[in-house]
Amino acid sequence: MTINFSHIGTHLGTRVLGESIRKDIEIALEQNQLVTFDFSGIDFISHSFADECFAKLLISMKIEELKKKTTFKDANKLVKRTIAFALKERMLQLETA
């Protein structure tokens, strides 16, 4: 399964949007599909979107499993940094809970 974010816009910023996409991701992962996140044409994603869409997946799976089942395509440095920060922040939060 490939999620092409470019059909949504060049700037992704809301938790509501992130949650909607995460639900689709969770369904695909439950069906053991490899999920490709295609960021072609995306200039920016907010921390809120990254946390809701990607980092909250860590509530139900370990980071190693997420890495095995997903791949990122054409993400610029800012997008990569935002996602990495959200994932690290969520992992720390889950470790201390």
ABEGO torsion letter per residue (X at the ends): XBBBAAAAEABBABAAAAAAAAAAAAAAAAAGBBBBBBABGBABBBAAAAAAAAAAAAAABBAAAAAAABBBBGBBAAAAAAAAAAAAAAAAAAAAX
